Amino acid sequence: STGILGAAIGGYASNNKYSLLGGLRAASQMVSYEVVLGLSLVPAFMIYGTLRLDRMAEYQYEHLWGIAYPPMWIAAILYLTAAIAESKRIPFDVPEGESELVGGYFTEYSGFKFGMYFMSEFVEMATLAALFTVLFLGGWDVPFLTRAGLDLPGTWEITLPLVGTVADTIPIAHGWVVGIQTFVFFFVKIVGVLFFLMLIRWSLPRFRYDQIMALCWKGILPLCLLNILFTGVYVLAFLKG
């Protein structure tokens, strides 16, 4: 929530009407979409039964990735939409719309101050992508990779020339397992989510500001509440039976 203050006060302190209008747009947009951003995560809390990110990843390791549950399909779409709007990226970039407001709330800033604003948006995108990975894509979980190594489906054993015998179970040192999970697949998932966000940025035009606010309060917010109700029914019917 403190990120709202940086945009609002930065635009107001610029003594520029365009910057002030950009700061007002940013503040109202971020206040609105952080509500639906939080509500879109409630189904994850209900299914995993915890608020701790490490416990959520462990639940997905023991069962299925979050994206495999029907309520989480809707939650993932709502989360990504709210995340793009919260980070003020295209098509929700009206707070800094160059064709209307020159540059928005950081128009009058340059050098290191501009760099802080610019980098904060990219850090926010990376953080939201990391949260999406933990909540919906199993975190650091890699299919068929256990603490002891690879455990492929079935029971089999074959002999390959120049390689030797290969079985369905391939032991790997635990340190290498941790490295593969954390420093390879976890970051690969994050980069994949960021690439998807970049595809959206390259593909969609900018919305009008009234369309953005109507989408939040009249579209995404009711869908979030309905998805919470749907998740409750799903948990009672299939996960708690």
C-alpha positions, 0 to 999 in steps of 0.5 A: 500500500505504501507504493501508492504514496510514492506515485501520488506525492511524487506527482503532486510535488512536481508542480506540474498539472500533467504529473498531478493528474498522473499521480491521481490516476495511479493512486486511484488505480492502485487502491482499486486493484489491490483490493481485487489482487488480495481477493483473487488469492483467497481461493489459494488460502482456502485450498492450501489451508495456510497463509505461508508461502513455503507451506503452499509450495509444500502442499503442491509438492505433495498433491497437485500444482495449484493451477490443476484445481478448477477454482485456481484457473479463475483465480490465476486469470484474475490475479494476472489481470490485477497484477498488470493493473497494479504494476501500471503496465500496458494495457493499464498504463494510463497513469503514465500515458505518453499521448495524454500526460507526457509521462505521468507522475514522474515527468519532472524527474530525471537521473537517479530519481527517475531510475528509482521510479522506473526500476520499482515497476520492474521489481514489482513485476518480478515480485508478482511473477514470483508470487504467481509461481509459488501460488499457482505453479508449484513454487520450486517443485519439479515433476518427478524430482524428489529429495533423492533424485529423479523418480520417473513413472513406472518401473523399468530398466534399460541398457544404453550403449556408452551409457550403461543401465538406466532405470526409472530411479536416478539418484542425484545428490541432494545439493544438486536437487536443491540447485535444480529446483531453486536456481533453475526451475523456479527462475525459469517459471518466473521468467516464463510468467514475465515473458507472458506479461511482455506478450500482453504488453506487445499485443493489447492497446491502452484502455480508457481510464473509465474502462479500467475502473469499471473493469475493476469494480463491476467485473473483476471484483464480483468475479473474485467474490463468486470464485470464493463461493465456488472455491468453498463449494469445491473444497467441501465437495472434493477436498474435505470429503 
